[in-house]
Amino acid sequence: MEKLTFNIPDLHCEGCAERSTNILERLDGVHNAEVTFDDKSAKVEYNPDKTSFEDMKQTLAKADYTAEK
């Protein structure tokens, strides 16, 4: 497992943070995700053999969220 922290600058509310958390946790290989509205960041624990930051970025983009390292 690896840990990654990245920004999601276009979160507008707590609901957006919760939705982003759910989106990330549905990805194969993501063990745990915590998205925080206050600092607009995501902390993700994942298996790099199954997913990558690019996969997370593309999945969030489908829901109109931007992921930035």
Beta strands, then each sheet from edge to edge (+ up, - down):
strand 1: 2-7
strand 2: 30-36
strand 3: 41-46
sheet 1: 1+ 3- 2+
end
